[in-house]
Amino acid sequence: MKYYQLLIDTDNNAETYHRVTELLRLQPTESEKDKTSEDRYSTWMYMVTETETDPYFDFINNFLDILEPKFADLEKLGVTRDKILFWKLYEYDQQCGMEFHPQEMVRLGQNGIHLNIDCWTNSTEESTTA
């Protein structure tokens, strides 16, 4: 299972959070914690989940395609590029391997976007017997 997250720091400001939603035309992914937490507007998150049977989701290019035309408008809301983070969360069996194309890395770097990766071993019994 892979999870791709686009995270935007909105300084716990409800108006900024809602304006980011309107601007990007994406429904943010919310957790149960987000609904009750005092800092529920601190981070706007959009998440795509990819299972092993799903086609590859090119998260870097997809997320950048969403953001690049909106950077100026985001900055008017106080959302600078250093407040934007792409996160890949990767649950794996046997081996954790990934590849990134140079063009993707160049785009990330030119836009000043951070990339975080977190991997963990699938701990289900099925995965340990394969």
N, CA, C and O atoms as CSV, one atom per row, in Angstrom:
chain,resi,resn,atom,element,x,y,z
A,1,MET,N,N,0.851,-1.173,0.000
A,1,MET,CA,C,0.000,0.000,0.000
A,1,MET,C,C,0.894,1.232,0.000
A,1,MET,O,O,1.900,1.286,0.707
A,2,LYS,N,N,0.519,2.202,-0.788
A,2,LYS,CA,C,1.246,3.468,-0.847
A,2,LYS,C,C,0.257,4.604,-0.635
A,2,LYS,O,O,-0.880,4.567,-1.105
A,3,TYR,N,N,0.722,5.602,0.079
A,3,TYR,CA,C,-0.075,6.792,0.344
A,3,TYR,C,C,0.735,7.989,-0.115
A,3,TYR,O,O,1.902,8.133,0.250
A,4,TYR,N,N,0.126,8.837,-0.904
A,4,TYR,CA,C,0.786,10.037,-1.398
A,4,TYR,C,C,0.053,11.239,-0.814
A,4,TYR,O,O,-1.157,11.384,-0.992
A,5,GLN,N,N,0.780,12.088,-0.126
A,5,GLN,CA,C,0.149,13.227,0.532
A,5,GLN,C,C,0.741,14.543,0.044
A,5,GLN,O,O,1.955,14.698,-0.090
A,6,LEU,N,N,-0.142,15.462,-0.209
A,6,LEU,CA,C,0.203,16.853,-0.464
A,6,LEU,C,C,-0.198,17.598,0.804
A,6,LEU,O,O,-1.382,17.689,1.129
A,7,LEU,N,N,0.789,18.127,1.515
A,7,LEU,CA,C,0.549,18.814,2.786
A,7,LEU,C,C,0.880,20.292,2.645
A,7,LEU,O,O,1.909,20.656,2.075
A,8,ILE,N,N,-0.003,21.141,3.170
A,8,ILE,CA,C,0.206,22.581,3.127
A,8,ILE,C,C,-0.030,23.136,4.527
A,8,ILE,O,O,-1.103,22.955,5.103
A,9,ASP,N,N,0.964,23.802,5.060
A,9,ASP,CA,C,0.860,24.423,6.381
A,9,ASP,C,C,0.007,25.684,6.251
A,9,ASP,O,O,0.363,26.614,5.528
A,10,THR,N,N,-1.122,25.703,6.959
A,10,THR,CA,C,-2.038,26.848,6.886
A,10,THR,C,C,-2.096,27.626,8.196
A,10,THR,O,O,-3.033,28.391,8.426
A,11,ASP,N,N,-1.100,27.432,9.050
A,11,ASP,CA,C,-0.966,28.203,10.298
A,11,ASP,C,C,-2.206,28.152,11.193
A,11,ASP,O,O,-2.498,29.107,11.913
A,12,ASN,N,N,-2.929,27.035,11.144
A,12,ASN,CA,C,-4.121,26.842,11.964
A,12,ASN,C,C,-5.154,27.959,11.780
A,12,ASN,O,O,-5.843,28.361,12.717
A,13,ASN,N,N,-5.233,28.441,10.547
A,13,ASN,CA,C,-6.173,29.502,10.211
A,13,ASN,C,C,-7.297,28.900,9.361
A,13,ASN,O,O,-7.061,28.471,8.232
A,14,ALA,N,N,-8.511,28.868,9.901
A,14,ALA,CA,C,-9.639,28.239,9.208
A,14,ALA,C,C,-9.918,28.890,7.854
A,14,ALA,O,O,-10.203,28.198,6.877
A,15,GLU,N,N,-9.837,30.222,7.795
A,15,GLU,CA,C,-10.101,30.914,6.533
A,15,GLU,C,C,-9.072,30.515,5.478
A,15,GLU,O,O,-9.437,30.236,4.336
A,16,THR,N,N,-7.800,30.487,5.845
A,16,THR,CA,C,-6.754,30.082,4.900
A,16,THR,C,C,-6.995,28.648,4.451
A,16,THR,O,O,-6.907,28.347,3.261
A,17,TYR,N,N,-7.294,27.767,5.387
A,17,TYR,CA,C,-7.560,26.360,5.095
A,17,TYR,C,C,-8.673,26.234,4.043
A,17,TYR,O,O,-8.517,25.516,3.056
A,18,HIS,N,N,-9.773,26.922,4.255
A,18,HIS,CA,C,-10.907,26.841,3.329
A,18,HIS,C,C,-10.592,27.497,1.982
A,18,HIS,O,O,-11.061,27.030,0.944
A,19,ARG,N,N,-9.819,28.551,1.993
A,19,ARG,CA,C,-9.460,29.216,0.733
A,19,ARG,C,C,-8.504,28.357,-0.092
A,19,ARG,O,O,-8.563,28.368,-1.322
A,20,VAL,N,N,-7.617,27.607,0.586
A,20,VAL,CA,C,-6.744,26.657,-0.125
A,20,VAL,C,C,-7.611,25.596,-0.803
A,20,VAL,O,O,-7.368,25.237,-1.955
A,21,THR,N,N,-8.619,25.098,-0.092
A,21,THR,CA,C,-9.537,24.107,-0.663
A,21,THR,C,C,-10.209,24.656,-1.915
A,21,THR,O,O,-10.269,23.971,-2.936
A,22,GLU,N,N,-10.710,25.871,-1.847
A,22,GLU,CA,C,-11.371,26.491,-3.003
A,22,GLU,C,C,-10.400,26.716,-4.150
A,22,GLU,O,O,-10.724,26.457,-5.309
A,23,LEU,N,N,-9.216,27.195,-3.824
A,23,LEU,CA,C,-8.221,27.515,-4.843
A,23,LEU,C,C,-7.753,26.270,-5.593
A,23,LEU,O,O,-7.658,26.283,-6.821
A,24,LEU,N,N,-7.463,25.201,-4.864
A,24,LEU,CA,C,-6.938,23.985,-5.493
A,24,LEU,C,C,-8.043,23.106,-6.074
A,24,LEU,O,O,-7.771,22.187,-6.847
A,25,ARG,N,N,-9.306,23.397,-5.694
A,25,ARG,CA,C,-10.452,22.625,-6.180
A,25,ARG,C,C,-10.301,21.144,-5.865
A,25,ARG,O,O,-10.624,20.279,-6.680
A,26,LEU,N,N,-9.803,20.875,-4.663
A,26,LEU,CA,C,-9.659,19.512,-4.158
A,26,LEU,C,C,-10.272,19.446,-2.773
A,26,LEU,O,O,-10.169,20.389,-1.989
A,27,GLN,N,N,-10.904,18.335,-2.485
A,27,GLN,CA,C,-11.449,18.133,-1.151
A,27,GLN,C,C,-10.332,17.599,-0.268
A,27,GLN,O,O,-9.765,16.550,-0.574
A,28,PRO,N,N,-9.999,18.290,0.822
A,28,PRO,CA,C,-8.918,17.790,1.672
A,28,PRO,C,C,-9.294,16.475,2.344
A,28,PRO,O,O,-10.465,16.209,2.616
A,29,THR,N,N,-8.295,15.676,2.601
A,29,THR,CA,C,-8.483,14.416,3.318
A,29,THR,C,C,-8.432,14.725,4.798
A,29,THR,O,O,-7.469,15.317,5.286
A,30,GLU,N,N,-9.467,14.325,5.508
A,30,GLU,CA,C,-9.527,14.611,6.939
A,30,GLU,C,C,-9.562,13.315,7.722
A,30,GLU,O,O,-10.152,12.326,7.287
A,31,SER,N,N,-8.927,13.329,8.874
A,31,SER,CA,C,-8.967,12.186,9.775
A,31,SER,C,C,-9.960,12.489,10.889
A,31,SER,O,O,-10.434,13.618,11.022
A,32,GLU,N,N,-10.267,11.481,11.679
A,32,GLU,CA,C,-11.161,11.691,12.826
A,32,GLU,C,C,-10.547,12.713,13.786
A,32,GLU,O,O,-11.267,13.523,14.369
A,33,LYS,N,N,-9.227,12.682,13.953
A,33,LYS,CA,C,-8.534,13.636,14.828
A,33,LYS,C,C,-8.762,15.067,14.341
A,33,LYS,O,O,-8.946,15.982,15.143
A,34,ASP,N,N,-8.747,15.252,13.014
A,34,ASP,CA,C,-8.914,16.593,12.449
A,34,ASP,C,C,-10.248,17.224,12.833
A,34,ASP,O,O,-10.344,18.445,12.954
A,35,LYS,N,N,-11.262,16.412,13.023
A,35,LYS,CA,C,-12.590,16.937,13.301
A,35,LYS,C,C,-12.721,17.510,14.710
A,35,LYS,O,O,-13.573,18.363,14.957
A,36,THR,N,N,-11.879,17.046,15.633
A,36,THR,CA,C,-12.011,17.465,17.022
A,36,THR,C,C,-10.806,18.231,17.552
A,36,THR,O,O,-10.898,18.864,18.604
A,37,SER,N,N,-9.706,18.188,16.863
A,37,SER,CA,C,-8.477,18.793,17.349
A,37,SER,C,C,-8.532,20.324,17.279
A,37,SER,O,O,-9.111,20.898,16.357
A,38,GLU,N,N,-7.915,20.968,18.274
A,38,GLU,CA,C,-7.841,22.435,18.270
A,38,GLU,C,C,-7.005,22.960,17.115
A,38,GLU,O,O,-7.199,24.092,16.670
A,39,ASP,N,N,-6.076,22.144,16.624
A,39,ASP,CA,C,-5.223,22.591,15.519
A,39,ASP,C,C,-5.629,21.924,14.190
A,39,ASP,O,O,-4.786,21.660,13.334
A,40,ARG,N,N,-6.944,21.659,14.039
A,40,ARG,CA,C,-7.410,20.949,12.849
A,40,ARG,C,C,-7.196,21.722,11.550
A,40,ARG,O,O,-7.229,21.134,10.469
A,41,TYR,N,N,-6.981,23.017,11.643
A,41,TYR,CA,C,-6.741,23.814,10.436
A,41,TYR,C,C,-5.266,24.137,10.231
A,41,TYR,O,O,-4.926,24.988,9.409
A,42,SER,N,N,-4.396,23.469,10.963
A,42,SER,CA,C,-2.963,23.775,10.855
A,42,SER,C,C,-2.352,23.217,9.580
A,42,SER,O,O,-1.434,23.818,9.023
A,43,THR,N,N,-2.845,22.078,9.111
A,43,THR,CA,C,-2.283,21.466,7.908
A,43,THR,C,C,-3.399,20.996,6.997
A,43,THR,O,O,-4.244,20.190,7.387
A,44,TRP,N,N,-3.390,21.509,5.784
A,44,TRP,CA,C,-4.312,21.070,4.748
A,44,TRP,C,C,-3.670,19.857,4.085
A,44,TRP,O,O,-2.493,19.903,3.728
A,45,MET,N,N,-4.430,18.768,3.915
A,45,MET,CA,C,-3.861,17.558,3.334
A,45,MET,C,C,-4.778,16.981,2.272
A,45,MET,O,O,-5.993,16.890,2.445
A,46,TYR,N,N,-4.157,16.596,1.172
A,46,TYR,CA,C,-4.833,15.833,0.127
A,46,TYR,C,C,-4.061,14.528,-0.012
A,46,TYR,O,O,-2.842,14.546,-0.183
A,47,MET,N,N,-4.757,13.391,0.061
A,47,MET,CA,C,-4.070,12.109,0.017
A,47,MET,C,C,-4.663,11.207,-1.053
A,47,MET,O,O,-5.879,11.132,-1.226
A,48,VAL,N,N,-3.775,10.527,-1.764
A,48,VAL,CA,C,-4.159,9.516,-2.744
A,48,VAL,C,C,-3.596,8.188,-2.241
A,48,VAL,O,O,-2.421,8.096,-1.886
A,49,THR,N,N,-4.446,7.164,-2.214
A,49,THR,CA,C,-4.021,5.835,-1.793
A,49,THR,C,C,-3.876,4.956,-3.025
A,49,THR,O,O,-4.739,4.951,-3.904
A,50,GLU,N,N,-2.776,4.212,-3.081
A,50,GLU,CA,C,-2.513,3.318,-4.201
A,50,GLU,C,C,-2.323,1.907,-3.662
A,50,GLU,O,O,-1.449,1.661,-2.831
A,51,THR,N,N,-3.144,0.990,-4.138
A,51,THR,CA,C,-2.974,-0.412,-3.769
A,51,THR,C,C,-2.095,-1.092,-4.807
A,51,THR,O,O,-1.740,-0.493,-5.822
A,52,GLU,N,N,-1.748,-2.336,-4.548
A,52,GLU,CA,C,-0.871,-3.054,-5.484
A,52,GLU,C,C,-1.531,-3.291,-6.832
A,52,GLU,O,O,-0.832,-3.479,-7.827
A,53,THR,N,N,-2.859,-3.288,-6.893
A,53,THR,CA,C,-3.557,-3.535,-8.159
A,53,THR,C,C,-3.883,-2.246,-8.914
A,53,THR,O,O,-4.313,-2.299,-10.066
A,54,ASP,N,N,-3.684,-1.100,-8.284
A,54,ASP,CA,C,-3.955,0.180,-8.940
A,54,ASP,C,C,-2.847,0.533,-9.927
A,54,ASP,O,O,-1.703,0.114,-9.754
A,55,PRO,N,N,-3.181,1.300,-10.960
A,55,PRO,CA,C,-2.116,1.799,-11.839
A,55,PRO,C,C,-1.221,2.775,-11.066
A,55,PRO,O,O,-1.639,3.367,-10.071
A,56,TYR,N,N,-0.004,2.925,-11.538
A,56,TYR,CA,C,0.967,3.827,-10.904
A,56,TYR,C,C,0.401,5.245,-10.848
A,56,TYR,O,O,-0.152,5.741,-11.829
A,57,PHE,N,N,0.543,5.878,-9.710
A,57,PHE,CA,C,0.136,7.272,-9.552
A,57,PHE,C,C,1.390,8.126,-9.505
A,57,PHE,O,O,2.174,8.029,-8.560
A,58,ASP,N,N,1.583,8.948,-10.498
A,58,ASP,CA,C,2.762,9.812,-10.619
A,58,ASP,C,C,2.555,11.039,-9.732
A,58,ASP,O,O,2.238,12.125,-10.216
A,59,PHE,N,N,2.739,10.845,-8.429
A,59,PHE,CA,C,2.355,11.867,-7.458
A,59,PHE,C,C,3.139,13.159,-7.597
A,59,PHE,O,O,2.563,14.234,-7.434
A,60,ILE,N,N,4.420,13.098,-7.889
A,60,ILE,CA,C,5.207,14.333,-7.983
A,60,ILE,C,C,4.674,15.212,-9.110
A,60,ILE,O,O,4.381,16.388,-8.898
A,61,ASN,N,N,4.550,14.646,-10.298
A,61,ASN,CA,C,4.065,15.442,-11.425
A,61,ASN,C,C,2.600,15.833,-11.261
A,61,ASN,O,O,2.223,16.953,-11.603
A,62,ASN,N,N,1.770,14.931,-10.745
A,62,ASN,CA,C,0.365,15.278,-10.538
A,62,ASN,C,C,0.211,16.414,-9.534
A,62,ASN,O,O,-0.533,17.364,-9.780
A,63,PHE,N,N,0.908,16.322,-8.410
A,63,PHE,CA,C,0.801,17.377,-7.405
A,63,PHE,C,C,1.371,18.701,-7.918
A,63,PHE,O,O,0.803,19.763,-7.660
A,64,LEU,N,N,2.488,18.640,-8.641
A,64,LEU,CA,C,3.056,19.876,-9.184
A,64,LEU,C,C,2.145,20.482,-10.249
A,64,LEU,O,O,2.039,21.705,-10.344
A,65,ASP,N,N,1.490,19.648,-11.045
A,65,ASP,CA,C,0.550,20.158,-12.048
A,65,ASP,C,C,-0.602,20.911,-11.383
A,65,ASP,O,O,-1.111,21.886,-11.937
A,66,ILE,N,N,-1.009,20.463,-10.204
A,66,ILE,CA,C,-2.054,21.146,-9.449
A,66,ILE,C,C,-1.537,22.475,-8.898
A,66,ILE,O,O,-2.227,23.492,-8.968
A,67,LEU,N,N,-0.326,22.460,-8.353
A,67,LEU,CA,C,0.200,23.618,-7.625
A,67,LEU,C,C,0.802,24.715,-8.494
A,67,LEU,O,O,0.577,25.896,-8.231
A,68,GLU,N,N,1.555,24.352,-9.514
A,68,GLU,CA,C,2.324,25.361,-10.265
A,68,GLU,C,C,1.484,26.532,-10.763
A,68,GLU,O,O,1.924,27.675,-10.638
A,69,PRO,N,N,0.297,26.304,-11.322
A,69,PRO,CA,C,-0.486,27.466,-11.767
A,69,PRO,C,C,-1.074,28.287,-10.617
A,69,PRO,O,O,-1.602,29.376,-10.840
A,70,LYS,N,N,-0.984,27.773,-9.397
A,70,LYS,CA,C,-1.617,28.411,-8.240
A,70,LYS,C,C,-0.624,29.036,-7.254
A,70,LYS,O,O,-1.044,29.603,-6.245
A,71,PHE,N,N,0.660,28.946,-7.520
A,71,PHE,CA,C,1.645,29.442,-6.552
A,71,PHE,C,C,1.432,30.914,-6.190
A,71,PHE,O,O,1.498,31.269,-5.014
A,72,ALA,N,N,1.184,31.754,-7.158
A,72,ALA,CA,C,0.993,33.187,-6.869
A,72,ALA,C,C,-0.226,33.406,-5.974
A,72,ALA,O,O,-0.175,34.204,-5.037
A,73,ASP,N,N,-1.316,32.703,-6.259
A,73,ASP,CA,C,-2.521,32.835,-5.440
A,73,ASP,C,C,-2.304,32.259,-4.041
A,73,ASP,O,O,-2.803,32.814,-3.062
A,74,LEU,N,N,-1.569,31.158,-3.939
A,74,LEU,CA,C,-1.260,30.597,-2.622
A,74,LEU,C,C,-0.437,31.586,-1.799
A,74,LEU,O,O,-0.670,31.750,-0.601
A,75,GLU,N,N,0.523,32.238,-2.444
A,75,GLU,CA,C,1.360,33.204,-1.724
A,75,GLU,C,C,0.534,34.384,-1.214
A,75,GLU,O,O,0.845,34.938,-0.160
A,76,LYS,N,N,-0.509,34.776,-1.941
A,76,LYS,CA,C,-1.400,35.842,-1.464
A,76,LYS,C,C,-2.118,35.434,-0.185
A,76,LYS,O,O,-2.514,36.283,0.613
A,77,LEU,N,N,-2.284,34.116,0.003
A,77,LEU,CA,C,-2.912,33.590,1.217
A,77,LEU,C,C,-1.896,33.393,2.345
A,77,LEU,O,O,-2.252,33.000,3.456
A,78,GLY,N,N,-0.624,33.672,2.038
A,78,GLY,CA,C,0.420,33.467,3.040
A,78,GLY,C,C,1.041,32.085,2.987
A,78,GLY,O,O,1.825,31.718,3.862
A,79,VAL,N,N,0.695,31.321,1.967
A,79,VAL,CA,C,1.243,29.971,1.803
A,79,VAL,C,C,2.427,30.051,0.849
A,79,VAL,O,O,2.262,30.071,-0.371
A,80,THR,N,N,3.612,30.095,1.424
A,80,THR,CA,C,4.834,30.104,0.624
A,80,THR,C,C,5.254,28.666,0.337
A,80,THR,O,O,4.766,27.729,0.969
A,81,ARG,N,N,6.146,28.504,-0.604
A,81,ARG,CA,C,6.546,27.159,-1.041
A,81,ARG,C,C,7.213,26.351,0.065
A,81,ARG,O,O,7.166,25.121,0.049
A,82,ASP,N,N,7.826,27.025,1.016
A,82,ASP,CA,C,8.456,26.293,2.121
A,82,ASP,C,C,7.417,25.713,3.079
A,82,ASP,O,O,7.769,24.983,4.005
A,83,LYS,N,N,6.136,26.033,2.863
A,83,LYS,CA,C,5.052,25.471,3.683
A,83,LYS,C,C,4.355,24.307,2.977
A,83,LYS,O,O,3.314,23.829,3.428
A,84,ILE,N,N,4.944,23.856,1.862
A,84,ILE,CA,C,4.356,22.779,1.067
A,84,ILE,C,C,5.279,21.571,1.125
A,84,ILE,O,O,6.497,21.699,0.999
A,85,LEU,N,N,4.690,20.404,1.316
A,85,LEU,CA,C,5.456,19.174,1.467
A,85,LEU,C,C,4.749,18.044,0.738
A,85,LEU,O,O,3.532,17.886,0.838
A,86,PHE,N,N,5.532,17.258,0.002
A,86,PHE,CA,C,5.014,16.020,-0.589
A,86,PHE,C,C,5.526,14.887,0.286
A,86,PHE,O,O,6.686,14.879,0.699
A,87,TRP,N,N,4.659,13.946,0.557
A,87,TRP,CA,C,5.032,12.838,1.422
A,87,TRP,C,C,4.598,11.538,0.747
A,87,TRP,O,O,3.454,11.398,0.313
A,88,LYS,N,N,5.531,10.594,0.668
A,88,LYS,CA,C,5.219,9.253,0.188
A,88,LYS,C,C,5.355,8.311,1.372
A,88,LYS,O,O,6.417,8.218,1.987
A,89,LEU,N,N,4.275,7.616,1.685
A,89,LEU,CA,C,4.265,6.618,2.752
A,89,LEU,C,C,4.105,5.260,2.074
A,89,LEU,O,O,3.167,5.049,1.304
A,90,TYR,N,N,5.018,4.352,2.363
A,90,TYR,CA,C,5.136,3.134,1.583
A,90,TYR,C,C,5.191,1.917,2.491
A,90,TYR,O,O,6.160,1.721,3.224
A,91,GLU,N,N,4.145,1.100,2.438
A,91,GLU,CA,C,4.105,-0.168,3.159
A,91,GLU,C,C,4.553,-1.253,2.185
A,91,GLU,O,O,3.998,-1.366,1.092
A,92,TYR,N,N,5.536,-2.043,2.561
A,92,TYR,CA,C,6.112,-2.985,1.609
A,92,TYR,C,C,6.284,-4.380,2.202
A,92,TYR,O,O,6.302,-4.565,3.419
A,93,ASP,N,N,6.410,-5.345,1.309
A,93,ASP,CA,C,6.767,-6.726,1.645
A,93,ASP,C,C,8.159,-6.982,1.073
A,93,ASP,O,O,8.452,-6.563,-0.047
A,94,GLN,N,N,8.995,-7.647,1.807
A,94,GLN,CA,C,10.277,-8.143,1.325
A,94,GLN,C,C,11.317,-7.054,1.057
A,94,GLN,O,O,12.405,-7.100,1.631
A,95,GLN,N,N,11.014,-6.089,0.211
A,95,GLN,CA,C,12.010,-5.088,-0.170
A,95,GLN,C,C,11.339,-3.744,-0.436
A,95,GLN,O,O,10.262,-3.679,-1.029
A,96,CYS,N,N,11.982,-2.695,0.005
A,96,CYS,CA,C,11.493,-1.344,-0.251
A,96,CYS,C,C,12.365,-0.736,-1.347
A,96,CYS,O,O,13.532,-0.420,-1.116
A,97,GLY,N,N,11.807,-0.578,-2.509
A,97,GLY,CA,C,12.557,0.010,-3.616
A,97,GLY,C,C,11.713,1.066,-4.297
A,97,GLY,O,O,10.502,0.905,-4.447
A,98,MET,N,N,12.345,2.130,-4.702
A,98,MET,CA,C,11.636,3.180,-5.436
A,98,MET,C,C,12.613,3.896,-6.346
A,98,MET,O,O,13.824,3.891,-6.125
A,99,GLU,N,N,12.065,4.498,-7.351
A,99,GLU,CA,C,12.879,5.194,-8.347
A,99,GLU,C,C,12.225,6.538,-8.640
A,99,GLU,O,O,11.001,6.646,-8.712
A,100,PHE,N,N,13.052,7.549,-8.807
A,100,PHE,CA,C,12.556,8.870,-9.176
A,100,PHE,C,C,13.315,9.333,-10.415
A,100,PHE,O,O,14.530,9.166,-10.517
A,101,HIS,N,N,12.591,9.906,-11.333
A,101,HIS,CA,C,13.194,10.387,-12.567
A,101,HIS,C,C,13.857,11.746,-12.334
A,101,HIS,O,O,13.361,12.543,-11.538
A,102,PRO,N,N,14.954,12.016,-13.008
A,102,PRO,CA,C,15.645,13.300,-12.829
A,102,PRO,C,C,14.750,14.507,-13.081
A,102,PRO,O,O,14.865,15.520,-12.392
A,103,GLN,N,N,13.851,14.406,-14.073
A,103,GLN,CA,C,12.975,15.534,-14.382
A,103,GLN,C,C,12.066,15.863,-13.201
A,103,GLN,O,O,11.802,17.034,-12.929
A,104,GLU,N,N,11.587,14.835,-12.498
A,104,GLU,CA,C,10.747,15.058,-11.327
A,104,GLU,C,C,11.525,15.768,-10.230
A,104,GLU,O,O,11.020,16.692,-9.592
A,105,MET,N,N,12.755,15.329,-10.020
A,105,MET,CA,C,13.588,15.930,-8.980
A,105,MET,C,C,13.921,17.382,-9.314
A,105,MET,O,O,13.959,18.241,-8.434
A,106,VAL,N,N,14.161,17.640,-10.597
A,106,VAL,CA,C,14.434,19.013,-11.035
A,106,VAL,C,C,13.215,19.886,-10.773
A,106,VAL,O,O,13.342,20.993,-10.250
A,107,ARG,N,N,12.029,19.387,-11.137
A,107,ARG,CA,C,10.801,20.165,-10.907
A,107,ARG,C,C,10.598,20.460,-9.433
A,107,ARG,O,O,10.257,21.583,-9.061
A,108,LEU,N,N,10.807,19.452,-8.587
A,108,LEU,CA,C,10.682,19.667,-7.145
A,108,LEU,C,C,11.654,20.745,-6.682
A,108,LEU,O,O,11.273,21.676,-5.972
A,109,GLY,N,N,12.914,20.607,-7.091
A,109,GLY,CA,C,13.946,21.556,-6.673
A,109,GLY,C,C,13.684,22.966,-7.168
A,109,GLY,O,O,13.834,23.928,-6.415
A,110,GLN,N,N,13.295,23.095,-8.420
A,110,GLN,CA,C,13.024,24.419,-8.977
A,110,GLN,C,C,11.852,25.097,-8.272
A,110,GLN,O,O,11.798,26.324,-8.188
A,111,ASN,N,N,10.929,24.307,-7.774
A,111,ASN,CA,C,9.763,24.857,-7.089
A,111,ASN,C,C,9.959,24.965,-5.585
A,111,ASN,O,O,9.094,25.489,-4.882
A,112,GLY,N,N,11.091,24.473,-5.086
A,112,GLY,CA,C,11.375,24.581,-3.660
A,112,GLY,C,C,10.480,23.720,-2.788
A,112,GLY,O,O,10.207,24.070,-1.639
A,113,ILE,N,N,10.018,22.589,-3.327
A,113,ILE,CA,C,9.118,21.700,-2.600
A,113,ILE,C,C,9.932,20.585,-1.944
A,113,ILE,O,O,10.813,19.994,-2.569
A,114,HIS,N,N,9.626,20.310,-0.682
A,114,HIS,CA,C,10.288,19.233,0.049
A,114,HIS,C,C,9.587,17.912,-0.224
A,114,HIS,O,O,8.375,17.866,-0.432
A,115,LEU,N,N,10.378,16.828,-0.221
A,115,LEU,CA,C,9.856,15.481,-0.397
A,115,LEU,C,C,10.285,14.646,0.795
A,115,LEU,O,O,11.474,14.553,1.100
A,116,ASN,N,N,9.323,14.040,1.465
A,116,ASN,CA,C,9.604,13.115,2.560
A,116,ASN,C,C,9.123,11.729,2.159
A,116,ASN,O,O,8.114,11.587,1.468
A,117,ILE,N,N,9.853,10.708,2.599
A,117,ILE,CA,C,9.494,9.322,2.329
A,117,ILE,C,C,9.573,8.555,3.634
A,117,ILE,O,O,10.545,8.670,4.380
A,118,ASP,N,N,8.544,7.775,3.899
A,118,ASP,CA,C,8.517,6.941,5.094
A,118,ASP,C,C,8.111,5.540,4.652
A,118,ASP,O,O,7.089,5.372,3.987
A,119,CYS,N,N,8.903,4.534,5.017
A,119,CYS,CA,C,8.639,3.152,4.634
A,119,CYS,C,C,8.530,2.276,5.871
A,119,CYS,O,O,9.208,2.512,6.871
A,120,TRP,N,N,7.672,1.261,5.798
A,120,TRP,CA,C,7.571,0.292,6.884
A,120,TRP,C,C,7.171,-1.048,6.296
A,120,TRP,O,O,6.553,-1.118,5.233
A,121,THR,N,N,7.534,-2.111,7.003
A,121,THR,CA,C,7.241,-3.466,6.583
A,121,THR,C,C,5.791,-3.804,6.885
A,121,THR,O,O,5.282,-3.513,7.968
A,122,ASN,N,N,5.136,-4.422,5.913
A,122,ASN,CA,C,3.778,-4.910,6.100
A,122,ASN,C,C,3.841,-5.998,7.161
A,122,ASN,O,O,4.589,-6.964,7.009
A,123,SER,N,N,3.078,-5.860,8.220
A,123,SER,CA,C,3.180,-6.797,9.326
A,123,SER,C,C,2.049,-7.808,9.359
A,123,SER,O,O,1.869,-8.475,10.378
A,124,THR,N,N,1.290,-7.948,8.303
A,124,THR,CA,C,0.220,-8.940,8.301
A,124,THR,C,C,0.818,-10.330,8.160
A,124,THR,O,O,1.902,-10.498,7.602
A,125,GLU,N,N,0.108,-11.311,8.665
A,125,GLU,CA,C,0.595,-12.697,8.599
A,125,GLU,C,C,0.752,-13.145,7.158
A,125,GLU,O,O,1.678,-13.891,6.837
A,126,GLU,N,N,-0.137,-12.702,6.291
A,126,GLU,CA,C,-0.063,-13.085,4.878
A,126,GLU,C,C,1.266,-12.682,4.261
A,126,GLU,O,O,1.850,-13.441,3.488
A,127,SER,N,N,1.749,-11.484,4.602
A,127,SER,CA,C,2.982,-11.002,3.999
A,127,SER,C,C,4.197,-11.759,4.516
A,127,SER,O,O,5.199,-11.856,3.807
A,128,THR,N,N,4.139,-12.293,5.718
A,128,THR,CA,C,5.303,-13.001,6.269
A,128,THR,C,C,5.398,-14.428,5.771
A,128,THR,O,O,6.437,-15.066,5.937
A,129,THR,N,N,4.321,-14.957,5.152
A,129,THR,CA,C,4.364,-16.321,4.649
A,129,THR,C,C,4.598,-16.366,3.154
A,129,THR,O,O,4.757,-17.446,2.586
A,130,ALA,N,N,4.623,-15.238,2.522
A,130,ALA,CA,C,4.795,-15.198,1.057
A,130,ALA,C,C,6.227,-15.490,0.669
A,130,ALA,O,O,6.555,-15.499,-0.517
